[in-house]
Amino acid sequence: MVRIRLRRIGLKGQPTYRIVAADKEAPRDGRFLEILGVYNPRTDPATIKLHEDRIYHWMKNGAQPSESAAQVLKSAGTLERFERFKKGEALETLVQEAAEAEAKRAAPVKTRKD
């Protein structure tokens, strides 16, 4: 079974995550099938960049997001757009809407000092 989940990258104490499609049995930072996006929680606001067309592809074919990945996808609005995709809305329209939402989120960001 394929899961959409977070894969940790970055230095010790400075995590950044890739959102990947990986086999359920693979280790957290191990083998994966495809990179679907990036999530950086250390910026204010958090930076989320997603390839929504590929996320829709994997979810349409049965991939399940992990709890943490689902929270990231929900905050980006991807899960709501996927529900509309399942009801028959055009992929191009949804991807365009996602790009506009990402442009709004891409306000000037500051890295938090922990």
TIKOL-974010 format. One record per residue (C-alpha): residue number from 1; residue in one letter; x, y, z. Coordinates in Angstrom, 1 decimal, padded with zeros to 4 digits, m for minus. Each point is the difference from the previous one (the first is absolute). Example, Ala and Ser with C-alpha at 12.3 -4.5 7.8 and 13.67 -1.06 7.14 Angstrom:
! residues 2
<1,"A",<012.3,m004.5,007.8>>,
<2,"S",<001.4,003.4,m000.7>>,
This chain:
! residues 114
<1,"M",<000.0,000.0,000.0>>,
<2,"V",<001.3,003.5,m000.9>>,
<3,"R",<m000.1,002.8,002.6>>,
<4,"I",<000.5,003.7,m000.5>>,
<5,"R",<002.2,001.0,002.9>>,
<6,"L",<002.8,002.3,001.3>>,
<7,"R",<003.6,m000.8,m000.5>>,
<8,"R",<002.4,002.0,002.3>>,
<9,"I",<002.9,001.9,m001.5>>,
<10,"G",<002.2,002.8,001.4>>,
<11,"L",<002.5,000.4,002.8>>,
<12,"K",<m000.4,m001.1,003.6>>,
<13,"G",<m002.5,002.2,001.6>>,
<14,"Q",<m000.9,001.7,m003.3>>,
<15,"P",<m002.6,m002.3,m001.6>>,
<16,"T",<m001.4,000.4,m003.4>>,
<17,"Y",<m002.3,m002.7,m001.6>>,
<18,"R",<m000.6,m001.3,m003.4>>,
<19,"I",<m003.5,m001.3,m000.7>>,
<20,"V",<000.5,m003.3,m001.8>>,
<21,"A",<m001.9,m003.0,m001.3>>,
<22,"A",<001.6,m003.1,001.6>>,
<23,"D",<m000.8,m003.6,000.7>>,
<24,"K",<m001.6,m000.4,003.4>>,
<25,"E",<002.7,m002.4,001.1>>,
<26,"A",<003.0,002.2,m000.9>>,
<27,"P",<001.8,001.9,002.8>>,
<28,"R",<m000.7,003.7,000.6>>,
<29,"D",<003.1,001.2,m001.8>>,
<30,"G",<000.4,m003.0,m002.2>>,
<31,"R",<m001.1,m000.9,m003.5>>,
<32,"F",<m002.9,002.0,m001.6>>,
<33,"L",<m001.8,000.0,m003.3>>,
<34,"E",<m000.3,003.7,m000.8>>,
<35,"I",<000.5,003.4,001.6>>,
<36,"L",<m003.3,001.8,000.1>>,
<37,"G",<000.9,003.3,001.8>>,
<38,"V",<001.9,001.7,002.8>>,
<39,"Y",<m001.1,001.2,003.4>>,
<40,"N",<002.2,002.3,002.2>>,
<41,"P",<m001.6,000.6,003.4>>,
<42,"R",<002.8,002.2,001.2>>,
<43,"T",<m001.1,003.1,m002.0>>,
<44,"D",<m002.7,002.3,001.1>>,
<45,"P",<m002.5,m000.8,m001.6>>,
<46,"A",<001.0,m003.6,m000.9>>,
<47,"T",<001.2,m000.5,m003.6>>,
<48,"I",<m002.1,m002.6,m001.9>>,
<49,"K",<000.8,m000.7,m003.7>>,
<50,"L",<m002.0,m002.9,m001.6>>,
<51,"H",<m000.3,m001.7,m003.3>>,
<52,"E",<m003.8,m000.4,000.2>>,
<53,"D",<m000.5,m001.8,m003.3>>,
<54,"R",<002.3,m002.8,001.2>>,
<55,"I",<m001.6,m000.1,003.4>>,
<56,"Y",<m003.4,m000.4,m001.7>>,
<57,"H",<001.5,m002.8,m002.1>>,
<58,"W",<001.2,m001.9,002.9>>,
<59,"M",<m003.1,000.5,002.1>>,
<60,"K",<m002.2,m001.0,m002.9>>,
<61,"N",<001.9,m003.2,m000.2>>,
<62,"G",<m000.4,m000.9,003.7>>,
<63,"A",<002.8,001.8,001.8>>,
<64,"Q",<m001.0,001.0,003.6>>,
<65,"P",<001.6,003.0,001.7>>,
<66,"S",<001.5,m000.5,003.4>>,
<67,"E",<m001.4,002.1,002.9>>,
<68,"S",<002.8,002.6,m000.2>>,
<69,"A",<m000.1,000.2,m003.8>>,
<70,"A",<m003.8,000.4,000.1>>,
<71,"Q",<000.3,003.0,002.4>>,
<72,"V",<002.4,001.6,m002.5>>,
<73,"L",<m002.2,m000.7,m003.0>>,
<74,"K",<m003.1,001.2,001.9>>,
<75,"S",<001.7,003.3,000.9>>,
<76,"A",<001.0,000.5,m003.6>>,
<77,"G",<m003.6,m000.7,m001.1>>,
<78,"T",<001.0,m003.1,m002.1>>,
<79,"L",<m002.4,m002.4,001.6>>,
<80,"E",<m003.0,002.2,m000.7>>,
<81,"R",<001.1,000.4,m003.6>>,
<82,"F",<000.5,m003.8,m000.3>>,
<83,"E",<m003.6,m000.5,001.1>>,
<84,"R",<m001.1,002.3,m002.8>>,
<85,"F",<002.3,m001.9,m002.4>>,
<86,"K",<m001.7,m003.3,000.9>>,
<87,"K",<m003.4,001.6,m000.7>>,
<88,"G",<001.1,000.8,m003.6>>,
<89,"E",<001.5,003.5,000.1>>,
<90,"A",<002.8,000.6,m002.6>>,
<91,"L",<003.6,m000.6,001.1>>,
<92,"E",<001.3,003.1,m001.8>>,
<93,"T",<m002.5,002.2,001.9>>,
<94,"L",<001.0,m001.5,003.4>>,
<95,"V",<003.8,000.3,m000.7>>,
<96,"Q",<m000.5,003.6,m001.1>>,
<97,"E",<m001.9,000.7,003.2>>,
<98,"A",<002.8,m001.7,002.1>>,
<99,"A",<002.6,002.2,m001.7>>,
<100,"E",<m001.9,003.1,000.9>>,
<101,"A",<m000.4,m001.1,003.6>>,
<102,"E",<003.7,m000.8,000.2>>,
<103,"A",<000.8,003.5,m001.3>>,
<104,"K",<m002.1,001.5,002.8>>,
<105,"R",<001.7,m002.2,002.6>>,
<106,"A",<003.5,001.0,m001.3>>,
<107,"A",<000.0,003.2,002.0>>,
<108,"P",<003.4,001.2,001.3>>,
<109,"V",<001.2,m002.7,002.3>>,
<110,"K",<002.3,000.1,003.0>>,
<111,"T",<001.9,m002.9,001.3>>,
<112,"R",<m000.8,m000.5,003.7>>,
<113,"K",<002.9,m000.2,002.4>>,
<114,"D",<m000.5,m002.9,002.3>>,
